[in-house]
Amino acid sequence: MEENSRPLDTLNAARNKTVMVDLKNGIRYVGKLKAFDIHINVVLEEAEEHKDGEVQRKLGTAFIRGDTIIVISPA
């Protein structure tokens, strides 16, 4: 298999980089990916909550439950 060919490998490569996390409720979080587990629960640092393309609030460290996530993408 190629390097980073599995989803968890790809997430691991994104660790300590800025990512966008889109949720089922339409909210987007942008922050540095610090940690994740096999359920794709993620911890972001320097997290910001975005709604309708605008920053709603700055959260600092945020834990996001994996079953609420639609997409995780490099910012």
C-alpha positions in Angstrom: 0.0 0.0 0.0 1.1 3.6 -0.6 2.0 5.8 2.2 -1.0 7.7 3.6 -3.4 5.4 1.7 -5.5 4.7 4.7 -7.8 7.3 6.3 -6.1 7.2 9.7 -2.7 7.6 8.0 -4.0 10.6 6.2 -5.3 12.1 9.4 -2.0 11.4 11.1 -0.2 13.3 8.4 -2.4 16.3 9.1 -1.6 16.3 12.8 -0.4 19.8 14.0 -1.6 21.3 10.7 -4.7 23.5 10.2 -7.8 21.6 9.1 -11.5 22.4 8.5 -14.0 20.2 10.1 -17.6 20.4 8.7 -20.4 19.0 10.8 -23.8 17.7 10.0 -25.5 20.8 11.6 -23.8 23.1 9.0 -21.1 24.5 11.4 -17.5 24.5 10.4 -14.5 24.4 12.8 -11.1 25.5 11.8 -8.0 24.7 13.9 -4.9 22.7 14.4 -5.5 19.0 14.5 -3.9 17.8 17.7 -5.4 14.4 18.3 -7.9 11.8 17.0 -9.0 8.3 17.7 -10.4 5.4 15.7 -13.9 6.9 16.0 -12.6 10.1 14.4 -13.3 12.0 17.5 -10.9 15.0 17.1 -9.2 17.6 19.2 -8.5 21.0 17.7 -6.3 23.7 19.1 -6.8 27.4 18.3 -10.2 26.4 17.1 -12.7 28.8 15.6 -16.4 28.2 14.9 -17.6 29.4 11.5 -21.2 29.7 10.4 -22.3 31.1 7.0 -18.7 31.8 6.2 -18.1 34.0 9.2 -16.3 33.4 12.5 -18.9 33.1 15.2 -16.5 32.6 18.1 -12.9 31.5 19.0 -12.8 28.4 21.2 -9.2 27.6 21.9 -9.2 23.9 22.4 -12.2 21.9 21.2 -13.2 18.3 21.2 -15.5 17.2 18.3 -17.4 14.0 18.4 -16.7 11.9 15.3 -20.3 10.9 14.6 -21.1 14.6 14.0 -18.4 15.1 11.3 -19.1 15.1 7.6 -15.7 16.2 6.2 -12.2 16.9 7.5 -10.1 18.8 5.0 -6.8 20.7 5.0 -7.5 24.4 5.4 
